[in-house]
Amino acid sequence: MGKYFGTDGIRGVANEELTCTLAFKAGFAAASVLTKELSHKAKIYIGRDTRISGDMLECALAAGICCAGADAVLLGVIPTPAVAYLTVEHKADAGIVISASHNPFEHNGIKIFGSNGCKLSDELEAAVEALIDDPSGASPVTGGKIGRVLPMAHAACDEYVAHVAEAAGSLKGLRIAVDCANGASSRTAPSLFQRLECETDLIFCQPDGININTGCGSTHMEALCKKVREGSYDLGVAFDGDADRCLLVDEKGEVIDGDQIMGVLAAALKKQNKLKGGVVATVMSNLGLKNFLKDKGIPMAATKVGDRFVLEQMQKDGWNLGGEQSGHVILTDHATTGDGELTAVTFLKVLKESGKKASVLAGEIAHYPQKMINVPVPNDKKKTVADQPEVQAVSREIGEVFGENGRILIRPSGTEALVRVMVEGQDEKLVNEMAQKAAKVIENLYSK
């Protein structure tokens, strides 16, 4: 993790941490680094979600790109995975998304994709960061070499919708409720589900710049659960602000998380002889998923938290399904990044073809109780907390208590002065007790 780039791009409160000056520098640096070897005038796509700060940051970012001699092509409000897809499909030289994903509206972020539609490597991120801090490593262009700001020449959202719809075909006969989080999917979900011929009711699909993710979307599932429970729907779908993730709700109004989604899709792909290898999940994925896949004879690998690490492992192993419990699901036969709408329609296709209820499909993947506690620690100490003798001792004790039916995971936060303690097991009361015990040991270490 670098000075500016976290696990998912450059993030911060707009006009406070993520300023127009930083956006300009990021645009200039990214264009300079990613296009320096090109023999043609570079073209960089820019998309954004519905945040009020998106217009402002888009202007600053585009100015930096033009200053470096590249053209900035504005896609407008569009899901993050659509930018990745269109960057590859149109042979653009890079794609950039202005979004803070599931975070509150006052936050924003800058996500950068290379020409391959994938997030940048650590090395490229480091090069961009170095140029942000010291722009003397590249020179602004002059004269006719200055870039231009161009509108997308055709309907970008329509092209992306057609691509996603192709993965599912007709879903006629299904009745669904869709929560667009007042975010980017508000631009694409209405036409996508109309094209798929399923009866669809949309909620939180009227963005006003400040209502993105507010009491809605994949981080606030209550309204969707209530609507599905009371409205006799086959499935509920909830996206986050930039629609690169989704969570689902079964016909009983119960949440289907990313682990359960991956389990259902893995079993279906294996049955169709379309699963390549196994499933790449993260260390946070539930033991229920691991046990389900083991029973199905499907291998599972676990990476650090972050969809970029999942994708790197998938590419290394040649596997085509991976993701996170939070709803980032990557289907590399169709996409280069997590794609909430693609995930939703793929699950809906499995649901329709199975003839089963969503609760039955998802219910095959047990969900062990998990307890997460965030413990404040000095920022310069968080990476070594798990190595402390007292912490290792309590971890061994908890491991012995649970055996193969539970675990403890202690990891530093990637963005805050916190250590995250996660305990998982079959007995919810015992899980809570052990998590509190481990958290107390860590608190005592740094309260002296």
CORRA-V532897 format. One record per residue. RES is the residue in one letter. PSI is psi in degrees with one decimal (none if undefined). NEAR is the number of other ideal C-beta (glycine too) atoms within 8 Angstrom. D_LAST is the distance of its C-alpha to the last C-alpha in whole Angstrom. Layout:
res=RES psi=PSI near=NEAR d_last=D_LAST
res=RES psi=PSI near=NEAR d_last=D_LAST
//
This chain:
res=M psi=131.9 near=5 d_last=29
res=G psi=-166.6 near=8 d_last=30
res=K psi=-39.1 near=5 d_last=30
res=Y psi=-40.3 near=9 d_last=32
res=F psi=124.6 near=11 d_last=33
res=G psi=-152.5 near=9 d_last=30
res=T psi=-16.8 near=8 d_last=31
res=D psi=59.6 near=10 d_last=34
res=G psi=-166.6 near=11 d_last=36
res=I psi=124.7 near=11 d_last=35
res=R psi=157.5 near=13 d_last=33
res=G psi=169.0 near=11 d_last=32
res=V psi=127.5 near=9 d_last=33
res=A psi=134.5 near=12 d_last=37
res=N psi=2.7 near=8 d_last=38
res=E psi=-58.5 near=7 d_last=34
res=E psi=-47.2 near=7 d_last=32
res=L psi=89.4 near=17 d_last=35
res=T psi=168.5 near=8 d_last=38
res=C psi=-34.7 near=10 d_last=42
res=T psi=-44.8 near=7 d_last=41
res=L psi=-39.6 near=13 d_last=39
res=A psi=-42.8 near=14 d_last=41
res=F psi=-47.9 near=13 d_last=44
res=K psi=-39.4 near=12 d_last=42
res=A psi=-41.0 near=15 d_last=41
res=G psi=-45.0 near=18 d_last=45
res=F psi=-45.7 near=16 d_last=46
res=A psi=-45.3 near=15 d_last=44
res=A psi=-44.9 near=15 d_last=45
res=A psi=-39.6 near=18 d_last=48
res=S psi=-44.2 near=12 d_last=48
res=V psi=-44.2 near=12 d_last=46
res=L psi=-14.7 near=14 d_last=48
res=T psi=6.4 near=14 d_last=52
res=K psi=-24.3 near=7 d_last=52
res=E psi=-0.8 near=3 d_last=54
res=L psi=147.6 near=8 d_last=56
res=S psi=0.3 near=2 d_last=60
res=H psi=168.8 near=4 d_last=60
res=K psi=123.6 near=9 d_last=59
res=A psi=154.4 near=14 d_last=56
res=K psi=122.5 near=9 d_last=55
res=I psi=125.2 near=18 d_last=52
res=Y psi=142.4 near=15 d_last=51
res=I psi=124.4 near=17 d_last=49
res=G psi=166.5 near=17 d_last=48
res=R psi=163.2 near=16 d_last=46
res=D psi=-159.2 near=15 d_last=45
res=T psi=8.5 near=13 d_last=46
res=R psi=146.6 near=17 d_last=43
res=I psi=-28.4 near=7 d_last=44
res=S psi=-5.0 near=11 d_last=43
res=G psi=-41.5 near=14 d_last=44
res=D psi=-47.3 near=8 d_last=48
res=M psi=-48.7 near=10 d_last=46
res=L psi=-32.0 near=16 d_last=44
res=E psi=-43.5 near=12 d_last=47
res=C psi=-45.3 near=9 d_last=49
res=A psi=-43.4 near=13 d_last=46
res=L psi=-45.0 near=17 d_last=46
res=A psi=-37.7 near=13 d_last=50
res=A psi=-41.2 near=10 d_last=50
res=G psi=-39.9 near=17 d_last=48
res=I psi=-45.4 near=17 d_last=50
res=C psi=-35.8 near=14 d_last=53
res=C psi=-30.9 near=14 d_last=52
res=A psi=-3.8 near=15 d_last=52
res=G psi=11.7 near=12 d_last=55
res=A psi=156.4 near=14 d_last=54
res=D psi=138.0 near=13 d_last=56
res=A psi=119.2 near=15 d_last=53
res=V psi=117.3 near=12 d_last=55
res=L psi=118.3 near=11 d_last=53
res=L psi=-12.7 near=12 d_last=53
res=G psi=-156.3 near=9 d_last=52
res=V psi=122.4 near=11 d_last=50
res=I psi=146.1 near=14 d_last=50
res=P psi=149.7 near=17 d_last=47
res=T psi=-48.9 near=16 d_last=45
res=P psi=-23.7 near=16 d_last=47
res=A psi=-38.1 near=14 d_last=50
res=V psi=-43.8 near=17 d_last=49
res=A psi=-44.6 near=15 d_last=48
res=Y psi=-48.1 near=13 d_last=52
res=L psi=-31.8 near=15 d_last=54
res=T psi=-44.3 near=14 d_last=52
res=V psi=-47.3 near=12 d_last=54
res=E psi=-36.5 near=8 d_last=57
res=H psi=4.7 near=7 d_last=58
res=K psi=40.5 near=5 d_last=57
res=A psi=162.5 near=13 d_last=55
res=D psi=-16.6 near=10 d_last=53
res=A psi=164.3 near=16 d_last=49
res=G psi=138.8 near=15 d_last=48
res=I psi=136.6 near=16 d_last=45
res=V psi=132.1 near=15 d_last=44
res=I psi=103.4 near=15 d_last=42
res=S psi=147.8 near=15 d_last=40
res=A psi=26.7 near=12 d_last=37
res=S psi=-116.7 near=12 d_last=38
res=H psi=0.7 near=11 d_last=36
res=N psi=164.0 near=9 d_last=34
res=P psi=161.9 near=7 d_last=35
res=F psi=-29.8 near=11 d_last=38
res=E psi=-16.5 near=6 d_last=36
res=H psi=157.5 near=13 d_last=35
res=N psi=175.1 near=15 d_last=37
res=G psi=169.7 near=15 d_last=37
res=I psi=113.8 near=14 d_last=39
res=K psi=135.5 near=11 d_last=40
res=I psi=130.3 near=13 d_last=42
res=F psi=142.5 near=17 d_last=45
res=G psi=-178.1 near=11 d_last=47
res=S psi=-17.3 near=10 d_last=51
res=N psi=2.0 near=7 d_last=50
res=G psi=9.4 near=13 d_last=48
res=C psi=154.4 near=10 d_last=45
res=K psi=155.8 near=10 d_last=42
res=L psi=150.9 near=10 d_last=41
res=S psi=165.3 near=5 d_last=40
res=D psi=-37.3 near=6 d_last=37
res=E psi=-43.2 near=6 d_last=39
res=L psi=-39.3 near=11 d_last=41
res=E psi=-41.8 near=11 d_last=38
res=A psi=-39.1 near=9 d_last=37
res=A psi=-39.5 near=9 d_last=40
res=V psi=-43.5 near=16 d_last=40
res=E psi=-42.1 near=13 d_last=37
res=A psi=-38.0 near=9 d_last=38
res=L psi=-29.4 near=15 d_last=41
res=I psi=-43.7 near=11 d_last=39
res=D psi=-32.5 near=6 d_last=37
res=D psi=82.9 near=6 d_last=41
res=P psi=-3.7 near=9 d_last=44
res=S psi=-11.1 near=4 d_last=46
res=G psi=-8.0 near=7 d_last=46
res=A psi=151.4 near=12 d_last=49
res=S psi=135.3 near=3 d_last=51
res=P psi=143.4 near=7 d_last=52
res=V psi=164.6 near=10 d_last=56
res=T psi=173.0 near=5 d_last=59
res=G psi=-139.6 near=5 d_last=62
res=G psi=-5.5 near=3 d_last=63
res=K psi=-11.7 near=7 d_last=60
res=I psi=138.9 near=10 d_last=58
res=G psi=169.4 near=15 d_last=57
res=R psi=156.7 near=7 d_last=58
res=V psi=120.0 near=8 d_last=56
res=L psi=142.8 near=9 d_last=58
res=P psi=156.4 near=5 d_last=58
res=M psi=133.1 near=11 d_last=59
res=A psi=-14.1 near=4 d_last=62
res=H psi=-177.0 near=6 d_last=62
res=A psi=96.8 near=6 d_last=60
res=A psi=-43.8 near=13 d_last=57
res=C psi=-39.0 near=11 d_last=56
res=D psi=-40.3 near=9 d_last=59
res=E psi=-42.0 near=11 d_last=59
res=Y psi=-43.6 near=15 d_last=55
res=V psi=-43.1 near=12 d_last=56
res=A psi=-39.6 near=9 d_last=59
res=H psi=-45.7 near=11 d_last=57
res=V psi=-42.5 near=15 d_last=55
res=A psi=-33.3 near=12 d_last=58
res=E psi=-27.1 near=7 d_last=60
res=A psi=-14.4 near=11 d_last=57
res=A psi=-32.0 near=12 d_last=58
res=G psi=-157.6 near=7 d_last=61
res=S psi=136.7 near=6 d_last=63
res=L psi=28.3 near=14 d_last=60
res=K psi=135.5 near=7 d_last=63
res=G psi=-17.6 near=5 d_last=63
res=L psi=146.0 near=12 d_last=59
res=R psi=120.9 near=8 d_last=57
res=I psi=157.2 near=15 d_last=54
res=A psi=135.8 near=16 d_last=52
res=V psi=124.2 near=17 d_last=50
res=D psi=112.3 near=16 d_last=47
res=C psi=3.1 near=15 d_last=47
res=A psi=18.1 near=17 d_last=44
res=N psi=34.9 near=17 d_last=46
res=G psi=-152.9 near=17 d_last=45
res=A psi=-30.7 near=17 d_last=47
res=S psi=-12.7 near=14 d_last=49
res=S psi=-24.9 near=14 d_last=50
res=R psi=-23.8 near=10 d_last=53
res=T psi=-32.8 near=17 d_last=53
res=A psi=-41.5 near=15 d_last=53
res=P psi=-47.4 near=10 d_last=56
res=S psi=-32.0 near=10 d_last=58
res=L psi=-51.5 near=13 d_last=57
res=F psi=-24.6 near=12 d_last=57
res=Q psi=-41.7 near=8 d_last=60
res=R psi=-34.3 near=9 d_last=62
res=L psi=-4.1 near=14 d_last=60
res=E psi=21.7 near=7 d_last=62
res=C psi=147.8 near=12 d_last=60
res=E psi=120.3 near=6 d_last=60
res=T psi=131.5 near=11 d_last=57
res=D psi=125.5 near=10 d_last=55
res=L psi=137.1 near=10 d_last=53
res=I psi=157.3 near=12 d_last=50
res=F psi=53.9 near=12 d_last=48
res=C psi=31.4 near=11 d_last=50
res=Q psi=72.9 near=7 d_last=51
res=P psi=141.9 near=11 d_last=48
res=D psi=12.1 near=6 d_last=48
res=G psi=-26.5 near=9 d_last=45
res=I psi=-2.5 near=8 d_last=42
res=N psi=8.2 near=11 d_last=43
res=I psi=129.3 near=15 d_last=42
res=N psi=6.3 near=15 d_last=39
res=T psi=104.1 near=10 d_last=39
res=G psi=23.1 near=5 d_last=39
res=C psi=179.1 near=14 d_last=41
res=G psi=-173.1 near=17 d_last=41
res=S psi=-10.9 near=16 d_last=39
res=T psi=-4.5 near=7 d_last=36
res=H psi=84.9 near=10 d_last=37
res=M psi=-4.8 near=12 d_last=40
res=E psi=-46.2 near=7 d_last=41
res=A psi=-41.2 near=12 d_last=44
res=L psi=-42.4 near=15 d_last=45
res=C psi=-43.8 near=13 d_last=45
res=K psi=-43.3 near=9 d_last=46
res=K psi=-44.2 near=13 d_last=49
res=V psi=-43.2 near=15 d_last=50
res=R psi=-38.0 near=8 d_last=50
res=E psi=-10.6 near=6 d_last=52
res=G psi=7.8 near=8 d_last=54
res=S psi=52.7 near=4 d_last=56
res=Y psi=154.3 near=12 d_last=54
res=D psi=-30.5 near=9 d_last=54
res=L psi=149.4 near=16 d_last=51
res=G psi=144.2 near=16 d_last=49
res=V psi=129.3 near=13 d_last=47
res=A psi=124.4 near=16 d_last=44
res=F psi=164.7 near=19 d_last=43
res=D psi=-173.9 near=18 d_last=41
res=G psi=-35.5 near=19 d_last=41
res=D psi=7.7 near=12 d_last=43
res=A psi=29.9 near=20 d_last=44
res=D psi=0.9 near=14 d_last=43
res=R psi=160.0 near=18 d_last=41
res=C psi=151.2 near=15 d_last=43
res=L psi=160.3 near=14 d_last=42
res=L psi=165.0 near=15 d_last=45
res=V psi=127.2 near=16 d_last=45
res=D psi=176.4 near=14 d_last=48
res=E psi=-14.3 near=11 d_last=51
res=K psi=-2.6 near=6 d_last=49
res=G psi=17.2 near=11 d_last=46
res=E psi=140.4 near=9 d_last=44
res=V psi=137.4 near=8 d_last=41
res=I psi=112.5 near=11 d_last=42
res=D psi=-179.4 near=12 d_last=39
res=G psi=-35.9 near=14 d_last=40
res=D psi=-45.6 near=14 d_last=39
res=Q psi=-38.2 near=12 d_last=42
res=I psi=-47.2 near=17 d_last=44
res=M psi=-38.2 near=16 d_last=44
res=G psi=-46.2 near=15 d_last=45
res=V psi=-45.6 near=14 d_last=48
res=L psi=-37.8 near=15 d_last=49
res=A psi=-44.8 near=15 d_last=48
res=A psi=-40.7 near=11 d_last=51
res=A psi=-43.6 near=11 d_last=53
res=L psi=-38.7 near=11 d_last=53
res=K psi=-41.7 near=12 d_last=54
res=K psi=-32.2 near=6 d_last=56
res=Q psi=3.0 near=7 d_last=58
res=N psi=34.6 near=5 d_last=58
res=K psi=-1.0 near=8 d_last=56
res=L psi=122.2 near=12 d_last=52
res=K psi=112.5 near=7 d_last=51
res=G psi=-111.4 near=8 d_last=49
res=G psi=-142.7 near=12 d_last=46
res=V psi=130.7 near=15 d_last=43
res=V psi=116.3 near=15 d_last=40
res=A psi=-163.0 near=17 d_last=37
res=T psi=172.9 near=13 d_last=34
res=V psi=-16.0 near=9 d_last=31
res=M psi=-9.8 near=8 d_last=30
res=S psi=145.7 near=13 d_last=34
res=N psi=145.5 near=14 d_last=34
res=L psi=-26.4 near=10 d_last=35
res=G psi=-38.3 near=11 d_last=38
res=L psi=-46.0 near=16 d_last=40
res=K psi=-44.8 near=11 d_last=39
res=N psi=-38.2 near=9 d_last=41
res=F psi=-48.0 near=12 d_last=44
res=L psi=-38.5 near=14 d_last=45
res=K psi=-43.1 near=9 d_last=45
res=D psi=-30.1 near=6 d_last=47
res=K psi=-1.9 near=9 d_last=49
res=G psi=29.1 near=5 d_last=49
res=I psi=122.3 near=12 d_last=47
res=P psi=152.2 near=7 d_last=45
res=M psi=135.1 near=13 d_last=41
res=A psi=148.8 near=11 d_last=39
res=A psi=131.0 near=8 d_last=35
res=T psi=178.8 near=13 d_last=34
res=K psi=159.6 near=6 d_last=31
res=V psi=133.7 near=11 d_last=31
res=G psi=125.8 near=12 d_last=33
res=D psi=-23.6 near=13 d_last=37
res=R psi=-36.2 near=9 d_last=37
res=F psi=-35.1 near=11 d_last=36
res=V psi=-48.4 near=17 d_last=38
res=L psi=-41.3 near=15 d_last=41
res=E psi=-42.6 near=9 d_last=41
res=Q psi=-39.1 near=13 d_last=41
res=M psi=-44.9 near=15 d_last=44
res=Q psi=-38.9 near=8 d_last=46
res=K psi=-42.4 near=6 d_last=45
res=D psi=-14.1 near=9 d_last=46
res=G psi=22.4 near=8 d_last=49
res=W psi=156.9 near=14 d_last=48
res=N psi=11.1 near=12 d_last=48
res=L psi=130.2 near=18 d_last=46
res=G psi=173.0 near=13 d_last=42
res=G psi=-166.7 near=16 d_last=40
res=E psi=157.8 near=17 d_last=36
res=Q psi=-28.9 near=11 d_last=36
res=S psi=-10.4 near=9 d_last=35
res=G psi=-0.7 near=16 d_last=39
res=H psi=109.7 near=12 d_last=39
res=V psi=130.9 near=17 d_last=42
res=I psi=121.7 near=15 d_last=44
res=L psi=92.4 near=14 d_last=48
res=T psi=-8.9 near=12 d_last=49
res=D psi=-19.1 near=5 d_last=53
res=H psi=-18.1 near=9 d_last=53
res=A psi=161.0 near=13 d_last=50
res=T psi=2.5 near=11 d_last=47
res=T psi=173.0 near=15 d_last=44
res=G psi=138.9 near=14 d_last=43
res=D psi=106.6 near=16 d_last=46
res=G psi=-43.0 near=17 d_last=45
res=E psi=-38.6 near=16 d_last=49
res=L psi=-42.5 near=13 d_last=50
res=T psi=-45.1 near=17 d_last=48
res=A psi=-48.2 near=13 d_last=49
res=V psi=-30.8 near=15 d_last=53
res=T psi=-42.7 near=12 d_last=52
res=F psi=-42.9 near=13 d_last=51
res=L psi=-37.4 near=15 d_last=54
res=K psi=-43.8 near=12 d_last=56
res=V psi=-42.2 near=12 d_last=55
res=L psi=-47.0 near=13 d_last=55
res=K psi=-44.5 near=10 d_last=58
res=E psi=-27.3 near=7 d_last=60
res=S psi=-29.2 near=8 d_last=58
res=G psi=7.4 near=4 d_last=59
res=K psi=166.9 near=7 d_last=56
res=K psi=152.0 near=8 d_last=54
res=A psi=-36.0 near=13 d_last=51
res=S psi=-32.3 near=10 d_last=49
res=V psi=-45.4 near=8 d_last=51
res=L psi=-51.9 near=12 d_last=50
res=A psi=-27.6 near=15 d_last=46
res=G psi=-14.5 near=6 d_last=46
res=E psi=-18.9 near=9 d_last=47
res=I psi=105.7 near=13 d_last=43
res=A psi=152.0 near=7 d_last=41
res=H psi=101.3 near=9 d_last=38
res=Y psi=140.0 near=11 d_last=35
res=P psi=136.6 near=10 d_last=32
res=Q psi=141.4 near=9 d_last=29
res=K psi=123.0 near=11 d_last=26
res=M psi=129.3 near=8 d_last=24
res=I psi=127.6 near=11 d_last=20
res=N psi=119.2 near=10 d_last=19
res=V psi=118.6 near=11 d_last=15
res=P psi=132.8 near=6 d_last=14
res=V psi=159.8 near=13 d_last=12
res=P psi=137.1 near=7 d_last=12
res=N psi=-34.5 near=6 d_last=16
res=D psi=-2.0 near=4 d_last=16
res=K psi=-13.8 near=9 d_last=14
res=K psi=-30.4 near=13 d_last=16
res=K psi=-16.1 near=5 d_last=19
res=T psi=3.5 near=7 d_last=17
res=V psi=-46.3 near=14 d_last=15
res=A psi=-16.8 near=10 d_last=18
res=D psi=-8.3 near=6 d_last=18
res=Q psi=139.2 near=9 d_last=15
res=P psi=-41.2 near=5 d_last=16
res=E psi=-37.3 near=9 d_last=14
res=V psi=-40.5 near=15 d_last=15
res=Q psi=-37.0 near=10 d_last=19
res=A psi=-45.9 near=8 d_last=19
res=V psi=-31.2 near=11 d_last=19
res=S psi=-41.9 near=12 d_last=21
res=R psi=-42.0 near=8 d_last=23
res=E psi=-46.5 near=8 d_last=23
res=I psi=-38.1 near=14 d_last=24
res=G psi=-39.2 near=10 d_last=27
res=E psi=-34.4 near=7 d_last=28
res=V psi=-43.2 near=9 d_last=28
res=F psi=-30.3 near=13 d_last=30
res=G psi=-133.4 near=7 d_last=32
res=E psi=-5.0 near=3 d_last=35
res=N psi=24.4 near=7 d_last=34
res=G psi=178.4 near=15 d_last=31
res=R psi=166.8 near=9 d_last=28
res=I psi=139.5 near=15 d_last=24
res=L psi=125.9 near=11 d_last=24
res=I psi=121.8 near=13 d_last=21
res=R psi=148.5 near=10 d_last=21
res=P psi=146.4 near=9 d_last=20
res=S psi=144.7 near=11 d_last=22
res=G psi=-14.8 near=8 d_last=25
res=T psi=-14.0 near=6 d_last=24
res=E psi=166.1 near=5 d_last=21
res=A psi=65.9 near=8 d_last=17
res=L psi=153.2 near=11 d_last=17
res=V psi=132.6 near=14 d_last=17
res=R psi=122.6 near=13 d_last=20
res=V psi=119.0 near=15 d_last=20
res=M psi=125.2 near=14 d_last=24
res=V psi=139.3 near=16 d_last=25
res=E psi=140.0 near=14 d_last=29
res=G psi=-179.2 near=13 d_last=31
res=Q psi=-29.1 near=6 d_last=34
res=D psi=109.5 near=7 d_last=33
res=E psi=-39.8 near=6 d_last=31
res=K psi=-44.2 near=6 d_last=29
res=L psi=-37.7 near=11 d_last=28
res=V psi=-47.8 near=15 d_last=27
res=N psi=-41.7 near=10 d_last=25
res=E psi=-44.7 near=8 d_last=23
res=M psi=-35.3 near=15 d_last=22
res=A psi=-43.7 near=15 d_last=21
res=Q psi=-38.4 near=9 d_last=19
res=K psi=-46.6 near=10 d_last=17
res=A psi=-41.5 near=17 d_last=17
res=A psi=-38.7 near=11 d_last=15
res=K psi=-40.1 near=8 d_last=13
res=V psi=-43.8 near=11 d_last=12
res=I psi=-42.5 near=15 d_last=11
res=E psi=-42.2 near=9 d_last=9
res=N psi=-31.0 near=9 d_last=7
res=L psi=-35.6 near=12 d_last=6
res=Y psi=12.2 near=10 d_last=6
res=S psi=2.4 near=5 d_last=4
res=K psi=none near=4 d_last=0
//
